[in-house]
């Protein structure tokens, strides 16, 4: 994200996970590389939208772009925040005054005196933003470029008023209004929240129909992650082994906050001695610390799971089913949040493995809290892990508690999946891990349990009311493929029979031995 600092420094820079990056303090990449096309929009006096998830570098990038535009002598460019207006959701006048006060402070810090705004003119409520921009653009000798950050924190009347004032002043540009202007936030403009009639979003009927284009900020590439981490190596001498770099990108998929947060854990907690190289195993340890910490970024992401239009995408993804028709706006909203992405095959999947784990662990909080005490009967007399004992323990647990515990799961379509995973989390607590694979349309969820040096592959399928085919045949073929990919010769195929009229969980739960098409022996658990 920015200009690299000289190699000879008293203190090395750090990986930033809070607020905008500063090149003298933080490892950064060139910021404008991730904003292709924006300069052309500005030079064409265009208005545009920049939307992307939190903490991917929007503010850092636009601060750098504004400084560059201003320093080149052609424009007066500045990033200002709209967030203070959100405290006055129903009072347009107070919101305007708070916003304009914040703008004055930002301009004093970011612009030379001759480019700062004049005293704001007296104007009627509902016109103060437009009047201020008009006065500012008219008072300086350069075209004014304004980036309005956190604009989607506004809602209702305040938001609509601001957007209408921008549209009203648009024809007066460049001498009587900003030459170019950007709305910056989490969402594209059509997803801004309003309170008007029966609508909760602007949709296509937007007061900001003057935009030329909507941009988003892409994630880092694998090469860019390598480059960012190499800056730490250059300043400290600490090496990231090739396997560590590969694993870091695989876990983060280049999400900027995750890339920096993972590295921060690596160099400050996992391997603080700069004389010791960082390995792929160290990256795994840092990942677990990061997930367990549930920093604000990850916690706020998990909170989105409660939103109905996010749940409509994540729940069938966990179940591996194909949902009904999803509104295009809802799919785009989930993608814009950074929560999911389109896979190379075209289907939706969680954006990266760390988010995938964060989602499941968040959904497991209630089922895990509801679990009864479970004795460690899966260990033999010598304390070794015994797969057969684990199978017996789960079947007994499921018969006794499965019916009741499913009610504690927040997503009922995948309630049995969550209960099984809560049980496994109790099993491996502190001594192993559970890795999960799931996506829309896969027809199953795959689990890989690692505990005390042993690995167990589990595939989960569901037989639902209306499904005409018994899922056993397809399940055996799928777990055969999964076992082949993991290098294992045996595992569990768990089929939860959710059809109506199948009797109680206790009565229908049973275990059968089966052979996959590839000749691998598996235990089929019907639950």
N, C-alpha and C positions, 0 to 999 in steps of 0.2 A: 504494500500500500504506500509509498512515498519515497523520498530521497534517503538513501542510505547514509548513515553517519560515518565519519572516518574510523578506520580500524583501531587507531591508537586512542584509547579512552581510559580514564581512571576507573570507571565502572562500566561493565557491559550493559547494553540495552536489555530490555526484557520483552517477553511475549505479553501483549496487552489483551485483557479480557473485560475491560471496563472503560467505556467512553471512547471518544475519538483518539486515534493514534497520533503521536507526535514523533517526528523523525529523530529528534535528539534523544528520545527516551525509549522508543519501541522499535523492534524489528518490523520492517514494512516492505511491501511490494509497491511498484509504481502504480499509483491510484488510478490514473486516467486510462490505463490499459483496459479496465473493466467497464468503461463508459464510451464505447465506440459509437459515433454518430451524434453525441451530445453537442460537440463543438459546432457541427454543421447546423444543428437546430438553433443554437444561440446566434450564430452569424446570420441566419435567415430570419431573425426576430420572431422565433417561434416560442409558443408556450407548450410545456410538456409535463408529463407525470413521471416520477421515479418512485417505484414501489418495490420493496423487498423486505424480507423478514428482519427482525431486530438483530442488531449486532453482526451485520455482514459487511459493514463499511460504508453505509450511505453518507453519514455525517462526515466521516474522515475524507471520503472522496470529494464531496462537494465543498468542504472547507479548502481543500487543496486546489480544486478547480477555480473557486472564487479568488483565492490568493493569486493564482497564476494569471487569470483574466485581468485582475486589477493591476498587477505589477507590470504587465506588458503595455499598460498605458492607453489601451483602447476602450476599456469598459470600467465601470464601477460595479463590482460584483460582490455580493455578500450573502451569507446564509443566516437566516433569522428563524426563530422558533415561534410556533403558534400555540405551544402546549399550555402556556399560562392561561389562555382563554378558556380552556376546558373546565376550569373551576366555576365558570359562570354559564352553565349550560343553557339556561333559559333567559339570561339577561344580555342581550346583544350589546348594549351600551357599555356595561362594565367589562365585558369580554374584550371589546375593542380597545378600551383604555389600557387594560392589562397587557394586551398584545403590543400596542404601540410603545408602551414603556419598555418592554423587553427588547423591542427593535432598536430603540435609542441606545440602550446599553451595548447591544451586540455591535452596532455601527461604530461606537466609540472605541471598541477594542479591536475591530477588524479593518477599519478604513482610515485613511489620512483625513485630517480635519476638513480639507476642501471638498471631500466626497461624502461627508456625513450629512444626514438630513437636516433641513432647517427646523425651527420649532413647528410642531404639528399645527395645522390650521384648525380653527374652530369649525366644527361641522356637525350636522344633525346625526342622531343615533341611526345606525344602519348605513352611514356613508363615510365614516371616519377612516376606514382602511383605504378605501379608494381615494379619498381626498389626500391622505398622507402620502400615498405612492405618487399621486399626481404632483404634489408639491416637491417631493424629493427628486423625481425625474426632471422637473422643470428647473430646479435650482443648481444642478451640477452641469459641468461641461462635457460629460460623457454619457453614452447610453447606459442606463441602469439595468443590471441583471440581478434578480432576486430569487433565491431558493427558499421556499417556505417549508421548513422542516416541521414534522409532527402535525401536519395539517389534519390528518384523520383522527387526531385526538379530540377535535371539535365534533359536536353533534347537533342535530336539530336545527333550531332557528339560527343559531350562531353560525354554524357551518354553511347553511344555505345563503345567509346574508353575505358572508365573506366571498363565496363563489360568485354570487351575482354582482358584487362590487368589482371583482376582477374582470368579469365579462363586460361590465359596463364601461370600464376604463380601457379595455383592450384596443379599441379603434384609435385612441389618442397616442399610442406608442409610435416612435420611440421618444419624442421630445416631451410628451405630456403624460407618459405612463411607462412602466418598465419595458425596455426593448424586448427582453426575454424573461420568462418567469417559469418556475417549476413548482409543482406540488409534490412534496416528498413525504412518504409515510409507508405504512405496512401494506396498504391495500391500493389497488387501482381505484380510480375515482368512482366508478359505478358501485363499488362496495362500501363507500362512505356511509356511515349511519345517519339516518334522518328520523324525524318523528312527524310524519305528514300523512294524514289519512290512514290507510291500511298498509302503508309502505314502511319498511324498516331500513331500506337501502335506496340509494339514488337510482340504481339501475341504468338504463339507457337514457332516461329523461334527465340528463345532468345539466345543472347550471354552468358547468365548465365545458361546454361543447366547443371551446376554442382551442383545445389541445391539438397539437400536431401529431404527437405520438406518446405512447406509454413505454417506458423502459423498465427493466429490472436489472439488478446487479448479480451477475453470475457468480457461482462459487469458484474457488481456486482450482486450477488444473493440478495434476500430479507433479508436473515440472515446477509449478509455482510453489507448491508446498516444499519441494526439495530446495528451491532457491531461498525461501524464507528461513528454513531450518539451517541452511548453510551460512546464513549471516551469524547465527549463534556460534557455529563452529569457527568462523573467521575471527570472532571477537574473543572467544574463550578457549579455543582449541579442542572443545569437546565434540567428538564425532558421533553422528547418527549412522549406524550401520545400514547398508542397503535394505536389509530385511525390515528394519525399524521404519524407514521411510515408506516402504511399500505398505506396511501394516497401518501406519498412521493415515495414509490416504484412503486405504480400504475401509477403515473404521469411520472416517469423517466425510468421505466423498468430497472433500475440499470445502466443507462449510466453514467459513472464516473464523467464527467464534470457536468452534470445536477444534480447528487446527491450532489456534493459539492456546486454548485452554488445555488441550492434551499436552502440548509442548511445555507449558508452564508447570504442569504436574511433573513431567519428566525431569526437567532441569532443576526444579526447586525441591521436590519431595522424593521422587523415586531414585534419581541418580544425581544428587547435588554435587558430587565430586567431579569436577570438569576433566579430571585425568582419566575417568572411566567412560568408555564408549557406551552409547545407548543402543540396546538390542530390541528385537521384536518382542521378546518376553517382557521387557520393561514397558513397552507400549501397552501391552495387555494389562499390566498392573496399573498403569496410569489411567487407562480406560475405566477400570473398576472403581478407582478412587473418584474419578469424575462423576460417574453415574451415582455412586453412593452419596456424594456431596449434595447433589440436586441443587446446584447453583441457580441463581435467579433465572438465567436464560432457559435452563432445562425445566425448571419448575413452571415457569409461565407457559412454556410450550405444552407441558402435560395438562395444564388447566384447560387448554383448548378442547380436550377430549370431551368435555361436558357439553360443548355446543352441538345442537342437533345436526347441523349440516356437516360437521366434522365427524360426528359419531356415525352418520349414514355412510361414510366412506371407510372409516377405520374398522368398524365392527365386521362387515363382510370380508375385509382384508384379513383380519385375524382368523375368521372362519374358513377362509379360502374359497368362499362362494362368489358368484357373480351377482352383484346387486341389480335391482331394477334400474330403470332409467334415472340417472343422476343429473340434476340440473347443471348445465354448463357453468353457470356462475359459481355453484358450490364446489365443483372440481377445481376451477381456477382459483377460488378462494383458498382451498387447502394447499394448492401448489404455491400460491403467493405467500402463504404463511411459512413456507419452507418445510412443512411437515411431510409432504409426499412429493413424488416426482413421477414422471412418465419413464418407465423402463425402456431399455433398448428395443424390447419386443412390443412396446406400445401400451402395456397395461400399467396400472398405478401400483406403486410400491412405496413403502416408507423411505424417506430421503436418504437415510444412511443407517448403518448398523447400530450406532449409539442411540439415535432416536428410536430405533426399533426396540431396543432394550428398555429405554426410558418409558415408552408407552406401556409396555407390558408390566413393568414394575409398578407404575402408577396405578394401573388397573388391579394389581394384585394386593394392594394395601388392605382393602376390606376383606377379601377372602382369607388372607394370611392372618389378619386379626381375629377372624372367626374360627380358626383352626383349633381343635382341642389339643391337649398334650399328646405327643406321639413318641412312643418308645423307639429307640434305635435298633429295632429287631433285624434290620438289614445288614448288621455287622455280625461276623462269626465270633467264636470265642477268643480268637486272636486279634480282633479289631479290624479284620479285613472286610472289604466291601463284598457282599454276596448278592449277585443279581437275582437269583431265585428267591432269596429271602425278601429282597425289595419288592418283587412282584407280589409275593404273598402279603406283604405289609400294605401295599396299595390296594389290592383287591379287598382285603378286610376293612381298610379305612373307607373305601368307596361304598361298600355295602352298608356300613354303619352310618356314615356321615354325608355321603354324596348328595342325597335328596335335599337335606336341610341347607348345606353350605352353598348350593347353587343360588339360593335366594340372596346371598350376600354379595354376589358378583354384580358390578355396575353395568356390564353389557350382557344381557340375558341370552343373546344368540350364541355367545361363546362361554356361557357360564361353566359348563363342564370342563372346557379347556383351562379356564382360569383356576378352577379348583385343583385340577391335576398339577398345574404349574406351581400353585401355592404349596401343595404337598411336596413337590420336588425341591422347591426353594428351602423348605424346612429340612429336607434330607441333606442337601449340600451345604447348608449354612456354615460359612467359615472354612469349609474344606473342599470346595469344588465350585462348579459353575454350570449354568444351563444356557445354551445358545439356541436361538429360535430363528426359524425361517418362515415367513408368511407373506402372502400377497394376494390381491384380488384374482380370483379365477384359478388358483393353484389346486383347489379341491382338497387341501389338507394343510396342516401345520406340522413342521418338522422340528423336533427337539434333539439336541445332543447334550447329554448329561455327562459331565466329567467329574469324577469323585475318587479320591485316593488312588490315583493312577489308572483307574478304569474308565472306559467310555461306553455309554449306552445310547443307542439311537432309538428314538420313539417317533412314530408318525401318528397323528391324530386325524380321524375322519368323523363325520357326523352323518347319521341316517335320519333324515327329516321326513315329516309327514308330507306326502306328495311325491317323494322320490320313488320311482318305480323299480329301480335296480338296487339289489343288494350291493353295498359298496365294497364287499370283501375282495372280489376279484381285482377291481381297480386298485384297492389299497395294497394288495400283495405285490402288484406290479410296481406301484409307486415306492413302497418301502424297499423293494429289491434295488431300484435305481438309487435310492438314497443310501442304502448300505454300501453299494458299489462305490459311490462317490466318497464315502467316509472311510473306506477300507475295512469295514466291519463285516462279520459273517452272520450276525444274529442281532435281533432287536425286538421291540414291541410294536405291534399295530393295534392302536386303541380306537375302537369304534363306539362312539356314544350314540345309542339308539334313542332318538328324541321323538319317535313317532307316537302318536296318541294310541292309548289302549294297550301298551306293552307291559303293564304291570309296574310294580315298584322297582326302584333301583336295586334294592336288595335281592329281589327275585330274578331279575334279568341279568345281573352281573355274573359273568363266568369267564373262564380262560380256556382257550383251545390251542393246540399246537398246529402249525401250518407250515407249508413249504412254498417259498416264492418261486416264480418262473425260473430264476437263476439257481435254484437248488439251495437257497439259504433257509435255515430254520428260524421261524419267528414265533413269538407268543402273541396270539390274537386275544385281546381283552375286550369283551363286550360289556358295555356299561350303560 
